[in-house]
Amino acid sequence: MSQAEHIRWFRGAAPYINAFRGKTFVIVISGEMLRSKLFEHLIHDIALCHHLGIRLLLVHGSREQIDDRLREAGIESRFHRNMRISEKSAMPVILQAIHDARSSIEARLSMGLPNTPMSGSDISVISGNFVTGMPLGVIDGIDMQYSGKPRSIDCEALRELLPRHIPLLSPLGYSRSGELFNLPSEELAAEVAIQLGAEKLIFFSRDYIRRDRSDQFSTAECLQLIASGEASDSLQALLGHAVHAVQQGVERVHIIDSTLDGALLQELFTREGAGMMVTNRFYEGLRQASIDDIGGILELIQPLERAGALIPRSREQLELDIDHFLVIEKDGMIVGCIACIPDAEARIGEIACLAVHPEFRNAGFGEQLLAAAEEQARKAGLERLYILTTRTSHWFLEHGYQPASLEMLPQGRQRRYNEARKSIIMSKTLD
Ligand SMILES: CC(C)(COP(=O)(O)OP(=O)(O)OC[C@H]1O[C@@H](n2cnc3c(N)ncnc32)[C@H](O)[C@@H]1OP(=O)(O)O)[C@@H](O)C(=O)NCCC(=O)NCCS
């Protein structure tokens, strides 16, 4: 990366850094991830996020480590419905494997040798009996023995720790009777994220689905993916947890590429991301603009103005018109905007300055901005809207706008029509 690219990247990350400070993210480190050669880098990236003020809670898995240990002890791993049957005789081995997995994360997060990425990073990781568990019981006639599910989570204690420490939860549930249950880490993480009201729940997986239009999936789309069988078994399970978490109030669940070095940072701090995101907040970023958005709007529209797609608009003009703007904000960034400038007397309004950031196009943002602007125009009593466009006439045609003549514009606007630009005039009657 050249120095200029480096600086551009850092600047691009700034809004995310601001937006994430003080937010709670629950990250699952699977047994597979623990074994990966990327594990050490992931720990560095986790440490970086912690130092940027993100409140992190880690949940680790141990499936592979338990399999290894059982194999070494000559004990067969038994599963039912893809869940381990944790037999009483195997529990000491299972507990040892979980203990080893937890220790390896604690050890890595404690490193701080000079001249390493962890140099000077002083992180306190805290594990404890925050989770009580209960037995899964008998499923399809099979006793799951010491395999359990979360029963309660001491969120009060975790919330107190989060601002300064990284709580690390093992896939274990303590019971009132002093027994320990082996819990599925993904389910535990989803429950913790829900109960803490976390902003993000993050899984790593080899399997995830990318598509051209957008890497955001609603819960309805995830349920379709599960039903269609398009996703692998392991991805289906993760999607199931993601849907549950989002439906219960977790804002976003990320399923990130476990094979990509730096995937966590790429997903969190760049627009491209590194996996898929499940959220029902797809359209929630649409809102009325305020004076504080002017910088963000300028950043969005200036490249389009330079390219001739939008008529140049000064900061002063923007300030005057700001009450007529709607914006879409995503993770603290303005990624779309539109203005509807009314001529209340003539009951007509101009749709202007419609722009969607190139990396967020073809995901319906443009359509949604237009629909919202039209709705506002209706509410304001306007009967007709018009638009002057050089390159987007077909898009407007598809949204119910018809070619119109100069005479239908309000007199003042007719006078300001730029003959040289040869914009096509289109209009729509509001019903
Ligand atoms: C026009 C614009 C706002 C659309 O935003 P968007 O969020 O991508 O729009 P949507 O997702 O709602 O619609 C995308 C669809 O419109 C199509 N589309 C995009 N630009 C188009 C154009 N100029 N003409 C015809 N169709 C177009 C896309 O191909 C896509 O079609 P598909 O669903 O069949 O794949 C965006 O392309 C943009 O910012 N363009 C530059 C600025 C501009 O020209 N603004 C209009 C000023 S009058």
Ligand as a Chemical Component Dictionary entry (heavy atoms), coordinates in Angstrom:
data_LIG
# 
_chem_comp.id                   LIG 
_chem_comp.type                 NON-POLYMER 
_chem_comp.pdbx_formal_charge   0 
_chem_comp.three_letter_code    LIG 
# 
loop_
_chem_comp_atom.comp_id 
_chem_comp_atom.atom_id 
_chem_comp_atom.alt_atom_id 
_chem_comp_atom.type_symbol 
_chem_comp_atom.charge 
_chem_comp_atom.model_Cartn_x 
_chem_comp_atom.model_Cartn_y 
_chem_comp_atom.model_Cartn_z 
_chem_comp_atom.pdbx_ordinal 
LIG C1  C1  C 0 -29.419 7.007  -9.889  1  
LIG C2  C2  C 0 -28.993 6.469  -8.523  2  
LIG C3  C3  C 0 -29.406 7.469  -7.475  3  
LIG C4  C4  C 0 -29.661 5.129  -8.282  4  
LIG O1  O1  O 0 -29.331 4.690  -6.975  5  
LIG P1  P1  P 0 -29.455 3.149  -6.554  6  
LIG O2  O2  O 0 -29.501 3.098  -5.068  7  
LIG O3  O3  O 0 -28.416 2.355  -7.233  8  
LIG O4  O4  O 0 -30.898 2.802  -7.134  9  
LIG P2  P2  P 0 -31.797 1.521  -6.943  10 
LIG O5  O5  O 0 -31.048 0.470  -6.223  11 
LIG O6  O6  O 0 -33.087 1.961  -6.379  12 
LIG O7  O7  O 0 -32.031 1.096  -8.463  13 
LIG C5  C5  C 0 -31.067 0.380  -9.149  14 
LIG C6  C6  C 0 -31.589 -0.010 -10.528 15 
LIG O8  O8  O 0 -31.651 1.145  -11.368 16 
LIG C7  C7  C 0 -30.794 0.893  -12.480 17 
LIG N1  N1  N 0 -30.161 2.178  -12.823 18 
LIG C8  C8  C 0 -29.209 2.843  -12.158 19 
LIG N2  N2  N 0 -28.873 3.970  -12.814 20 
LIG C9  C9  C 0 -29.619 4.015  -13.932 21 
LIG C10 C10 C 0 -29.726 4.920  -15.011 22 
LIG N3  N3  N 0 -28.974 6.015  -15.095 23 
LIG N4  N4  N 0 -30.633 4.642  -15.957 24 
LIG C11 C11 C 0 -31.409 3.542  -15.905 25 
LIG N5  N5  N 0 -31.349 2.641  -14.901 26 
LIG C12 C12 C 0 -30.453 2.870  -13.921 27 
LIG C13 C13 C 0 -29.816 -0.124 -12.021 28 
LIG O9  O9  O 0 -29.274 -0.823 -13.117 29 
LIG C14 C14 C 0 -30.676 -1.009 -11.170 30 
LIG O10 O10 O 0 -31.473 -1.831 -11.976 31 
LIG P3  P3  P 0 -31.716 -3.418 -11.655 32 
LIG O11 O11 O 0 -32.456 -3.470 -10.389 33 
LIG O12 O12 O 0 -32.514 -3.878 -12.800 34 
LIG O13 O13 O 0 -30.384 -3.998 -11.489 35 
LIG C15 C15 C 0 -27.454 6.261  -8.486  36 
LIG O14 O14 O 0 -27.088 5.458  -9.570  37 
LIG C16 C16 C 0 -26.617 7.526  -8.486  38 
LIG O15 O15 O 0 -26.328 8.087  -7.434  39 
LIG N6  N6  N 0 -26.214 7.995  -9.690  40 
LIG C17 C17 C 0 -25.363 9.136  -9.838  41 
LIG C18 C18 C 0 -26.099 10.431 -9.535  42 
LIG C19 C19 C 0 -27.274 10.669 -10.443 43 
LIG O16 O16 O 0 -27.218 10.435 -11.637 44 
LIG N7  N7  N 0 -28.359 11.162 -9.812  45 
LIG C20 C20 C 0 -29.554 11.534 -10.522 46 
LIG C21 C21 C 0 -29.501 12.981 -10.755 47 
LIG S1  S1  S 0 -30.898 13.512 -11.622 48 
# 
loop_
_chem_comp_bond.comp_id 
_chem_comp_bond.atom_id_1 
_chem_comp_bond.atom_id_2 
_chem_comp_bond.value_order 
_chem_comp_bond.pdbx_ordinal 
LIG C1  C2  SING 1  
LIG C2  C3  SING 2  
LIG C2  C4  SING 3  
LIG C2  C15 SING 4  
LIG C4  O1  SING 5  
LIG O1  P1  SING 6  
LIG P1  O2  DOUB 7  
LIG P1  O3  SING 8  
LIG P1  O4  SING 9  
LIG O4  P2  SING 10 
LIG P2  O5  DOUB 11 
LIG P2  O6  SING 12 
LIG P2  O7  SING 13 
LIG O7  C5  SING 14 
LIG C5  C6  SING 15 
LIG C6  O8  SING 16 
LIG C6  C14 SING 17 
LIG O8  C7  SING 18 
LIG C7  N1  SING 19 
LIG C7  C13 SING 20 
LIG N1  C8  SING 21 
LIG N1  C12 SING 22 
LIG C8  N2  DOUB 23 
LIG N2  C9  SING 24 
LIG C9  C10 SING 25 
LIG C9  C12 DOUB 26 
LIG C10 N3  SING 27 
LIG C10 N4  DOUB 28 
LIG N4  C11 SING 29 
LIG C11 N5  DOUB 30 
LIG N5  C12 SING 31 
LIG C13 O9  SING 32 
LIG C13 C14 SING 33 
LIG C14 O10 SING 34 
LIG O10 P3  SING 35 
LIG P3  O11 DOUB 36 
LIG P3  O12 SING 37 
LIG P3  O13 SING 38 
LIG C15 O14 SING 39 
LIG C15 C16 SING 40 
LIG C16 O15 DOUB 41 
LIG C16 N6  SING 42 
LIG N6  C17 SING 43 
LIG C17 C18 SING 44 
LIG C18 C19 SING 45 
LIG C19 O16 DOUB 46 
LIG C19 N7  SING 47 
LIG N7  C20 SING 48 
LIG C20 C21 SING 49 
LIG C21 S1  SING 50 
# 
